[in-house]
């Protein structure tokens, strides 16, 4: 890659009309790349069709990542693939996750390999969801695990049904404290979406080792910012909270709302993609990309309400989502090796998102109806008064 940086490179951005993909497109165009977009304009996200923010200087192909003919056309003459296309969030369709994320990625890699296409690098969008739980430490000085890095297993369903949310030390049972999670943490995934992100990551990295084509898997933290869909009620906590508040409804908190998340502004994520494509320091590796800072979900709800000037308290009903992690903050040491540094903090990022959403006209709340579907399919479950944690 480095040897060719003096020539104009051609990029394919799959999912290039979406939140992250469109910002990658804008950055590449600004940096002088020729850019092609492949996007199927998924109705859950793009309810009004092709969004106005799609960069006019990029070639746009409407097509599905599962359509081999569309993918082959999109790959023509491409040097670097930024593979962002995925079906995301907490939606209940199991088969579609596997078909879009796992099969779509495998088929794209197969086309590049079998047709000997001159692709020089593939950067794939992975996710922090590949971790079962974030890393923790035990603070009990009498425990054999004291102050060691612990990678806990997923909290069992019976614990969540009893309304016990915390991570406990596997040796002494004491409540642990959250610490940044490095890439060495075990991966597995406890939702269908997470499992397919593991698939995407492993497919790309394994394929890269086998073909000799450099690859990087970027494990995104929770990404937000302008262009995050106001129609999709299953993904994007900041977008969901904002649309609820604008419709006079309280943000809904699962568990007790004190789960922590690493929130990454979309422009920082886009910059990480460019760095991964144009440096080789992390070739062949998964790389955490985030802010490196923890924020509770409750705090996010309060920050958005304050920024909007709307005095509505968040609502915690004791419900939970099985497989959801309690704490996660990304250790971004590896990302910093390629020159990455977060530049937009959460307060500024929320203000910039709200400035954008104010330009979108009337905003509906799609969450309330979607939540009923999630409960019916047991993606969201209530605490049971008849369950005692063991």
C-alpha positions as CSV (number, residue, x, y, z in Angstrom):
1,X,0.0,0.0,0.0
2,X,2.7,2.5,1.0
3,X,4.5,2.2,-2.4
4,X,1.3,3.3,-4.2
5,X,0.3,6.2,-2.1
6,X,1.6,8.6,-4.7
7,X,-1.1,7.4,-7.2
8,X,-4.8,7.9,-6.9
9,X,-6.2,4.9,-5.1
10,X,-9.7,3.5,-5.8
11,X,-11.8,2.4,-2.8
12,X,-14.9,0.4,-2.5
13,X,-17.0,1.2,0.6
14,X,-19.7,-1.4,1.2
15,X,-22.5,0.0,3.2
16,X,-21.3,3.4,2.1
17,X,-24.6,5.2,2.6
18,X,-24.7,4.4,6.3
19,X,-23.5,6.2,9.4
20,X,-19.9,5.0,9.3
21,X,-19.6,4.2,5.7
22,X,-20.7,7.6,4.5
23,X,-18.2,9.4,6.7
24,X,-15.4,7.1,5.4
25,X,-16.5,8.0,1.9
26,X,-16.4,11.7,2.6
27,X,-12.9,11.4,4.2
28,X,-11.5,9.4,1.3
29,X,-12.9,11.8,-1.3
30,X,-11.3,14.7,0.7
31,X,-8.0,12.8,0.7
32,X,-8.1,12.4,-3.1
33,X,-9.2,8.8,-3.5
34,X,-11.6,7.6,-6.2
35,X,-14.5,6.0,-4.3
36,X,-17.3,3.6,-5.2
37,X,-20.2,2.8,-2.8
38,X,-22.2,-0.4,-2.7
39,X,-25.3,-0.1,-0.5
40,X,-28.7,-1.8,-0.7
41,X,-30.4,1.1,1.2
42,X,-31.8,-1.2,3.9
43,X,-35.4,0.1,4.6
44,X,-35.0,-0.2,8.4
45,X,-32.2,2.4,8.1
46,X,-33.0,4.3,4.9
47,X,-36.8,4.5,5.1
48,X,-36.8,7.4,2.6
49,X,-34.4,5.8,0.1
50,X,-31.0,7.1,-0.8
51,X,-30.0,9.8,1.7
52,X,-29.0,13.3,0.6
53,X,-25.7,13.0,2.3
54,X,-24.3,10.4,-0.1
55,X,-21.2,12.1,-1.6
56,X,-21.8,13.2,-5.2
57,X,-18.2,12.7,-6.0
58,X,-18.4,9.0,-5.3
59,X,-19.9,6.4,-7.7
60,X,-23.0,4.9,-6.2
61,X,-24.2,1.4,-6.9
62,X,-27.4,0.2,-5.3
63,X,-27.0,-3.5,-4.6
64,X,-27.0,-6.1,-1.9
65,X,-23.8,-7.6,-0.5
66,X,-25.5,-11.0,-0.9
67,X,-25.8,-10.5,-4.7
68,X,-22.7,-11.9,-6.3
69,X,-23.2,-10.0,-9.6
70,X,-23.5,-6.7,-7.7
71,X,-20.5,-7.4,-5.6
72,X,-18.3,-8.4,-8.6
73,X,-19.3,-5.2,-10.4
74,X,-18.5,-3.1,-7.3
75,X,-15.1,-4.7,-6.9
76,X,-14.0,-3.9,-10.5
77,X,-10.7,-2.0,-10.4
78,X,-10.6,-1.5,-6.7
79,X,-7.4,-1.2,-4.6
80,X,-8.9,-1.2,-1.1
81,X,-12.1,-2.5,0.3
82,X,-13.7,-0.9,3.4
83,X,-16.2,-3.5,4.3
84,X,-18.9,-1.8,6.4
85,X,-22.0,-3.5,5.1
86,X,-23.8,-5.4,7.8
87,X,-27.2,-6.0,9.4
88,X,-26.9,-4.6,12.9
89,X,-28.6,-3.9,16.2
90,X,-30.9,-6.0,18.4
91,X,-33.3,-7.0,15.7
92,X,-34.8,-10.5,16.1
93,X,-34.1,-11.9,12.6
94,X,-31.5,-14.7,13.0
95,X,-31.3,-15.9,9.4
96,X,-30.9,-12.4,8.0
97,X,-27.9,-11.6,10.3
98,X,-26.1,-14.8,9.1
99,X,-27.0,-14.3,5.5
100,X,-25.9,-10.6,5.2
101,X,-23.0,-10.6,7.6
102,X,-21.5,-14.0,7.4
103,X,-22.4,-15.2,4.0
104,X,-22.1,-11.8,2.4
105,X,-18.5,-11.4,3.7
106,X,-17.5,-14.9,2.7
107,X,-18.8,-14.5,-0.8
108,X,-17.1,-11.2,-1.3
109,X,-13.7,-12.6,-0.2
110,X,-14.3,-15.7,-2.4
111,X,-14.8,-13.4,-5.5
112,X,-11.7,-11.5,-4.9
113,X,-9.6,-14.6,-4.4
114,X,-11.1,-16.8,-7.2
115,X,-11.0,-14.1,-9.8
116,X,-7.6,-12.9,-8.9
117,X,-8.8,-9.3,-8.5
118,X,-6.0,-6.7,-7.7
119,X,-7.3,-5.8,-4.3
120,X,-4.4,-4.7,-2.1
121,X,-6.1,-4.5,1.3
122,X,-9.4,-5.2,3.1
123,X,-10.4,-3.3,6.2
124,X,-13.5,-4.9,7.8
125,X,-15.9,-3.4,10.4
126,X,-15.8,-5.6,13.4
127,X,-17.3,-4.6,16.8
128,X,-16.8,-4.6,20.5
129,X,-19.8,-6.9,20.5
130,X,-17.3,-9.8,19.8
131,X,-16.3,-9.7,23.5
132,X,-18.6,-11.7,25.8
133,X,-17.9,-9.2,28.7
134,X,-15.5,-6.4,29.2
135,X,-12.3,-7.0,31.3
136,X,-12.5,-6.5,35.1
137,X,-10.3,-6.7,38.2
138,X,-11.0,-8.1,41.6
139,X,-10.4,-5.6,44.4
140,X,-10.3,-8.2,47.2
141,X,-6.7,-8.1,48.5
142,X,-7.2,-11.6,50.0
143,X,-8.2,-13.2,46.7
144,X,-5.9,-15.1,44.5
145,X,-7.2,-13.1,41.6
146,X,-6.5,-9.8,43.3
147,X,-5.6,-7.0,40.8
148,X,-5.3,-9.5,37.9
149,X,-6.9,-8.9,34.6
150,X,-10.0,-11.1,34.5
151,X,-12.0,-11.9,31.4
152,X,-15.4,-13.0,32.8
153,X,-17.9,-15.2,31.0
154,X,-21.3,-13.9,30.1
155,X,-23.6,-13.3,33.1
156,X,-25.9,-16.3,33.2
157,X,-29.6,-15.9,32.5
158,X,-30.6,-16.9,36.0
159,X,-28.5,-14.1,37.4
160,X,-30.2,-11.5,35.2
161,X,-33.6,-12.9,35.9
162,X,-32.9,-12.3,39.6
163,X,-32.0,-8.7,38.9
164,X,-28.4,-9.1,39.8
165,X,-26.4,-7.1,37.3
166,X,-22.8,-6.9,38.5
167,X,-19.8,-9.0,37.5
168,X,-18.4,-11.1,40.3
169,X,-14.9,-12.5,40.8
170,X,-14.9,-16.2,39.8
171,X,-12.6,-17.0,42.7
172,X,-14.1,-15.0,45.7
173,X,-17.4,-13.8,44.4
174,X,-16.8,-10.1,45.2
175,X,-18.0,-7.5,42.8
176,X,-15.3,-6.6,40.3
177,X,-14.4,-3.2,38.8
178,X,-14.3,-2.5,35.1
179,X,-11.0,-1.9,33.3
180,X,-10.1,-1.3,29.6
181,X,-10.4,-4.4,27.5
182,X,-7.5,-5.3,25.3
183,X,-7.7,-7.3,22.0
184,X,-6.3,-10.3,23.7
185,X,-9.6,-10.8,25.5
186,X,-11.5,-14.0,24.4
187,X,-14.1,-13.4,21.8
188,X,-17.3,-15.3,21.2
189,X,-20.4,-13.2,21.2
190,X,-23.6,-13.8,22.9
191,X,-26.1,-12.4,20.4
192,X,-26.7,-13.4,16.8
193,X,-25.3,-10.0,15.7
194,X,-22.2,-10.6,17.8
195,X,-21.7,-14.1,16.4
196,X,-21.8,-12.8,12.9
197,X,-19.3,-10.0,13.7
198,X,-17.0,-12.7,14.9
199,X,-17.6,-14.5,11.6
200,X,-16.8,-11.4,9.6
201,X,-13.6,-10.6,11.5
202,X,-12.3,-14.2,11.5
203,X,-13.2,-14.7,7.8
204,X,-11.3,-11.6,6.7
205,X,-8.2,-12.1,8.9
206,X,-8.0,-15.8,8.0
207,X,-8.5,-15.1,4.3
208,X,-5.8,-12.5,4.5
209,X,-3.3,-14.9,6.0
210,X,-4.1,-17.5,3.3
211,X,-4.0,-15.1,0.3
212,X,-1.2,-12.8,1.5
213,X,-3.5,-9.8,1.0
214,X,-3.2,-7.4,4.0
215,X,-6.3,-7.2,6.2
216,X,-7.3,-5.3,9.4
217,X,-10.4,-5.9,11.6
218,X,-11.5,-2.7,13.4
219,X,-13.5,-3.5,16.5
220,X,-15.6,-0.4,16.8
221,X,-16.9,0.9,20.1
222,X,-20.5,2.3,20.2
223,X,-20.4,4.7,17.3
224,X,-22.7,7.7,17.0
225,X,-22.9,11.1,15.3
226,X,-24.7,12.9,12.5
227,X,-26.5,10.6,10.0
228,X,-27.3,7.9,12.6
229,X,-30.6,6.6,11.4
230,X,-33.7,8.2,13.0
231,X,-35.8,5.4,11.7
232,X,-34.1,2.3,13.0
233,X,-35.4,1.6,16.6
234,X,-33.0,-1.3,17.2
235,X,-29.6,0.3,17.2
236,X,-27.9,3.5,18.3
237,X,-28.5,4.4,22.0
238,X,-28.0,8.1,21.5
239,X,-30.4,8.2,18.5
240,X,-33.0,6.2,20.3
241,X,-32.8,8.4,23.5
242,X,-33.0,11.5,21.4
243,X,-36.1,10.5,19.4
244,X,-37.8,9.4,22.6
245,X,-37.1,12.7,24.4
246,X,-38.2,14.8,21.3
247,X,-41.5,12.9,21.4
248,X,-42.0,13.6,25.1
249,X,-41.1,10.0,26.1
250,X,-38.5,8.9,28.7
251,X,-35.4,7.1,27.6
252,X,-35.7,3.4,28.5
253,X,-32.8,1.9,30.5
254,X,-32.2,-1.8,30.6
255,X,-30.9,-3.3,33.9
256,X,-30.3,-0.3,36.2
257,X,-28.8,2.0,33.6
258,X,-25.4,1.9,35.1
259,X,-23.9,-0.3,32.4
260,X,-20.9,1.5,30.8
261,X,-20.1,2.0,27.2
262,X,-17.2,3.4,25.2
263,X,-18.8,6.0,22.9
264,X,-16.9,6.8,19.7
265,X,-17.7,9.8,17.4
266,X,-18.2,8.7,13.8
267,X,-15.5,11.0,12.4
268,X,-12.9,9.4,14.7
269,X,-14.0,6.0,13.4
270,X,-13.7,7.1,9.8
271,X,-10.2,8.4,10.5
272,X,-9.2,5.0,12.0
273,X,-10.3,3.3,8.8
274,X,-8.0,5.6,6.7
275,X,-5.1,4.9,9.0
276,X,-5.7,1.2,8.9
277,X,-5.7,1.3,5.1
278,X,-2.6,3.4,4.7
279,X,-0.3,2.0,7.4
280,X,0.9,-1.6,7.9
281,X,1.6,-1.6,11.6
282,X,-1.7,-3.5,12.4
283,X,-2.0,-5.7,9.3
284,X,-3.4,-9.1,10.1
285,X,-4.8,-7.9,13.5
286,X,-8.0,-7.0,15.2
287,X,-7.9,-3.4,16.6
288,X,-10.1,-1.8,19.2
289,X,-11.2,1.7,18.1
290,X,-13.0,3.9,20.5
291,X,-12.6,6.7,23.0
292,X,-11.0,4.7,25.7
293,X,-13.4,6.3,28.2
294,X,-16.4,4.8,30.0
295,X,-19.9,6.4,30.3
296,X,-22.9,4.9,31.9
297,X,-26.1,4.6,29.8
298,X,-27.9,6.6,32.4
299,X,-25.5,9.4,32.2
300,X,-25.9,9.5,28.4
301,X,-29.7,9.8,28.8
302,X,-29.2,12.7,31.3
303,X,-26.7,14.5,29.0
304,X,-29.0,14.3,26.1
305,X,-32.0,15.5,28.1
306,X,-29.9,18.4,29.4
307,X,-28.6,19.4,26.0
308,X,-32.2,19.4,24.6
309,X,-33.6,21.3,27.6
310,X,-36.1,18.5,28.2
311,X,-36.8,17.5,31.9
312,X,-37.8,13.9,31.5
313,X,-36.2,11.3,33.8
314,X,-35.0,8.0,32.2
315,X,-37.1,5.0,33.0
316,X,-35.6,1.7,34.3
317,X,-38.2,-1.1,34.5
318,X,-36.0,-3.9,35.6
319,X,-35.9,-5.4,32.1
320,X,-32.7,-6.7,30.5
321,X,-31.4,-8.1,27.2
322,X,-29.8,-11.5,27.5
323,X,-26.2,-11.5,26.2
324,X,-25.7,-7.8,26.6
325,X,-22.4,-7.0,28.4
326,X,-22.3,-5.1,31.6
327,X,-19.2,-3.0,31.2
328,X,-16.9,-2.3,28.3
329,X,-14.2,0.3,27.7
330,X,-11.8,-0.3,24.8
331,X,-8.1,-0.4,25.4
332,X,-7.0,1.6,22.3
333,X,-3.2,1.1,22.7
334,X,-3.0,-0.9,19.5
335,X,-5.0,1.7,17.5
336,X,-2.7,4.5,18.7
337,X,0.3,2.6,17.1
338,X,-1.1,3.6,13.7
339,X,-1.6,7.2,14.7
340,X,-5.2,7.0,15.9
341,X,-6.4,9.4,18.6
342,X,-10.0,10.3,19.5
343,X,-10.6,14.0,18.9
344,X,-14.3,14.5,19.8
345,X,-15.5,14.0,23.4
346,X,-19.0,12.8,24.3
347,X,-20.4,16.3,25.2
348,X,-19.3,17.8,21.9
349,X,-20.4,14.8,20.0
350,X,-23.9,14.9,21.4
351,X,-24.2,18.6,20.6
352,X,-23.1,17.9,17.0
353,X,-25.6,15.1,16.7
354,X,-28.4,17.2,18.1
355,X,-27.5,20.1,15.8
356,X,-27.9,17.6,12.9
357,X,-31.2,16.1,14.1
358,X,-32.7,19.5,14.5
359,X,-32.4,19.9,10.7
360,X,-34.3,16.7,10.1
361,X,-37.8,18.1,10.7
362,X,-40.4,16.1,12.7
363,X,-38.9,13.0,14.3
364,X,-41.1,10.1,15.2
365,X,-40.5,7.6,18.0
366,X,-40.2,4.2,16.5
367,X,-38.9,2.5,19.6
368,X,-42.2,1.9,21.5
369,X,-43.6,-0.4,18.8
370,X,-40.3,-2.1,18.3
371,X,-40.0,-2.8,22.0
372,X,-43.2,-4.9,21.9
373,X,-41.7,-7.1,19.2
374,X,-38.5,-7.5,21.2
375,X,-40.4,-8.6,24.2
376,X,-42.5,-11.0,22.2
377,X,-39.4,-12.6,20.8
378,X,-37.6,-12.6,24.3
379,X,-34.8,-10.3,23.1
380,X,-35.9,-8.2,26.0
381,X,-37.0,-10.0,29.2
382,X,-38.3,-8.9,32.6
383,X,-36.8,-9.7,36.0
384,X,-38.6,-12.6,37.6
385,X,-39.5,-12.3,41.3
386,X,-39.5,-16.1,41.5
387,X,-35.9,-16.5,40.5
388,X,-33.0,-16.6,42.9
389,X,-29.5,-16.2,41.5
390,X,-27.0,-18.9,42.2
